[in-house]
Amino acid sequence: GLDIRDYPVVVCGDLNSVPHINEEFLPRPRGAQPPEPPATPRRGGVFELLSTGTLSARHPEHPDAFAAQGALTVPQLGDFRSMAFSNVYELEGFDASRPLFTTKTDEFSGWIDHVWVSQHEAPEVLGVLHLPVCSSTDNAQAAARAFPPIPNKNYPSDHLPVGAVLRLQPQPEREPANVVESSAAP
């Protein structure tokens, strides 16, 4: 059968997940104050799952963290460690273009749109789309605060586009997958 580990894979889109956990969005008892953020930010659940291939049930963004008491639990989410991914905006040489946000409203600003490439049989990343405010922008945090909510007259979508230019390496010839030989005589 087809083994996707033999091919480059690209995952991209609006994943509604930021690189690091925002403690104020985690579930907590009604009326409880959000905990103090840790000294070292923890990776967001989607980032952890895609970059390592698994998400521990102890991760605060694991689906069980949002379930009612006594709900069924999943000890581990995912097991595709042999198929881990890298975010193109975090690759060496392109990390200066890492977006500070891809959506912005009056209440929220975050990098939630992503382009991930497989680490095994990885396509070559030739370039990434540079966003209006990124990690290399002069006074990036101030520029991000000054950037108006979107959509607006200059940015008609509620998301800024992300993208990458990739070179896919030619794959060796293989037998077609899932072909069933007929034993019937002509």
Summary of the structure (lengths in Angstrom):
residues: 186
radius of gyration: 20.6
end to end distance: 26.5
largest distance: 75.6
contacts: 434
relative contact order: 0.18
helix: 18%
strand: 19%
